Amino acid sequence: MRPVNLLPARYRPRTGGSGDSKTAYVALGVLALLALAVFGYVMTANKTSSRNAEIAAARQQIEAAETQSVTLQGFGDFAGIKQARLSEVKTLATSRLDWERLFRELAHVLPEGMWLTGFESQAAEADGGGELQPTLTLKGCAKDHAQIADAMVRLRELHVAEDVELTQTVAGEKEQSTGLGAPVATQDDSGCGELYSFEVSVTMAAPTGAELTGTEEPVPASLGGGS
């Protein structure tokens, strides 16, 4: 005999069926998928935030490096200017003549009875090498042409002389006969009077800086040096 439950349906105990079990499994699966999706989204968002933070930090480092490079550029320019000035000063120092020695040697090599009335110096670039080669122009008075020739030979003994050239010579204010009985005086504004006036060009070697370092050769006694 089959038992019959006479209680109303709302008071009857519920009994699980196969359909309810399947629904529960589907719901659990959906929840698991949702959990995985949320986990993946969170991980992706965290990675994106981390990458964005790294990018921002890299940009800040780039900006800081650019700012530092601009600041250091001034020091680099200053260092370049300093090096250029040092090079220029070194060039000027090594091209400086020992004028005291030069004048002392001139006083020894010029023949007795000859003196200078003018002294000029100029410098030009030597053979395109960037070095300055000085040239002296000496003007003075002498007794005659023989004394001028003697002075030119002696001037070649100067320690800086490379070449000596006579550029001009003028006879003094001596009366010269024209053959017609009338004396003629030469025109000379050098102030040498009856003596000869001359102009000599002395080409000097480009200085090497040995005079500044103390490696130059000793001055001979004939040019005013020690015994």
Phi, psi and omega in degrees: 000132183276128180286146181240128178271117184267000180287150176300159186297327183285344180260356181282145175290140182279143179239130181287144178240176180294329179293319179295323179297316178298320180295321179295317179296320178296319180296318178297320178297317178298318179297321179296318178297319178297319179297317178297319179297317179295318179298315179297320179296317180297316180297316179298317179297319179295317178298318179297316179297319179296317178296319178298320178295320178295319178297316179297318179295320179296320178297319177297320178295321178296314179298319178295320179294320178296318178297318179294322179295322177296320179294317181286341179299323178298319178294323178296317177298318179297319179296320177296317178297318179298316180296320179296319180292320177298320179295320180294317179297320179297320178297316179295322182292319182285342179263006181280135178274152173274085186295326180298316179293320181299313180293325178295319179291322177301319180297334181271326186274334181292134180297156178294138181090001177246141178217161181262141175246351180205147182214119179230148179224137175215158184231144177224158181292132184268113174054030177066015183270002179089347179274147180266128180250113183284154174227130179259140173243113183253129176240139181193191182238143180218164182289316184201183180294326180297321179291324177295317178297319177299319179297322180295320177296319181290325180296335178291347179277353177300142185292345181250359185281131173251326181207145178233129184225133176276116182263337181195144172214138183228133178291155182283185184277058177265140179290131179238139181274136178267000182090352180252008178086000181254124179289146180234135178250136177287153180269121181212120181258017184279344183083014180274353179065234181280353179276168177278140172256147183219163175221122184238137177254126180246113176273124185255154177289147177295128181299146180251357180087002180295331180294334181274334183264355179079017181259007180289160178289149180295150182283127178298156179297328181293342179251017176099008180276186180288170182283000000 
